[in-house]
Amino acid sequence: MEQRRTRRFKLQLPLSITRTGAERVAFVGCTQNISSSGVLFTAEREPDLGGPIEYIITLNYDGSQSVNLRCMGKVLRADRLAVEDPEVNSNFRVAATLERYEFFRERAAQQR
């Protein structure tokens, strides 16, 4: 029986990856589950395995003002998905740690 240190929450939230390794990138994904120590998400590209990653999870995206969670961590694994639907942009399932994070509102993101 598998025992985890932290509880996972099944949440499907929009996610954008802004940095993988030393490279600045801009590709999107969607969370599958989140815990206090990491996240499992789908992405259109494979990030650098073992390298640092920066990603932004959008909370309250249906509300009047979204709140974003900027996360920094490390890529633990990336598995290619068997995608048969050409409309689906998610080709990889990625597990990453959540080592540091900060909240910010959308307005602050546009000023960067």
Backbone hydrogen bonds, N-H to C=O, Kabsch-Sander energy under -0.5 kcal/mol:
donor,donor_aa,acceptor,acceptor_aa,energy
9,F,34,I,-2.9
11,L,9,F,-0.9
11,L,32,Q,-0.6
13,L,11,L,-0.8
15,L,29,G,-2.0
16,S,56,I,-2.4
17,I,27,F,-3.3
18,T,16,S,-0.5
18,T,54,E,-2.3
19,R,54,E,-1.6
20,T,23,E,-2.3
21,G,52,P,-3.5
23,E,20,T,-1.6
25,V,18,T,-1.8
27,F,17,I,-1.5
29,G,15,L,-2.7
30,C,42,T,-1.3
31,T,13,L,-2.6
32,Q,40,L,-3.6
33,N,40,L,-1.6
34,I,9,F,-2.3
35,S,38,G,-2.9
39,V,96,A,-2.5
40,L,33,N,-2.7
41,F,94,V,-2.6
42,T,30,C,-2.5
43,A,92,F,-2.3
44,E,28,V,-1.3
49,L,47,P,-0.5
50,G,75,V,-1.7
51,G,48,D,-1.5
53,I,73,G,-2.1
54,E,19,R,-2.6
55,Y,71,C,-2.2
56,I,16,S,-3.1
57,I,69,L,-2.4
58,T,14,P,-2.4
58,T,56,I,-0.5
59,L,57,I,-0.6
59,L,67,V,-3.6
63,G,60,N,-1.3
67,V,59,L,-2.1
68,N,104,F,-3.3
69,L,57,I,-2.6
70,R,68,N,-0.6
70,R,102,E,-2.9
71,C,55,Y,-3.4
71,C,69,L,-0.6
72,M,100,R,-2.7
73,G,53,I,-2.4
75,V,51,G,-2.4
76,L,95,A,-2.8
77,R,95,A,-1.5
79,D,93,R,-2.7
81,L,91,N,-3.1
83,V,81,L,-1.4
84,E,82,A,-0.6
88,V,85,D,-1.8
91,N,43,A,-1.6
91,N,89,N,-0.8
92,F,43,A,-2.4
93,R,79,D,-2.7
94,V,41,F,-3.6
94,V,92,F,-0.5
95,A,77,R,-2.4
96,A,39,V,-2.4
97,T,74,K,-2.5
98,L,37,S,-2.1
99,E,72,M,-2.1
99,E,97,T,-0.5
100,R,72,M,-1.9
102,E,70,R,-1.8
104,F,68,N,-2.4
106,E,66,S,-1.3
108,A,105,R,-0.8
109,A,105,R,-1.2
110,Q,106,E,-1.6
111,Q,107,R,-0.9
112,R,108,A,-0.5
112,R,109,A,-0.7
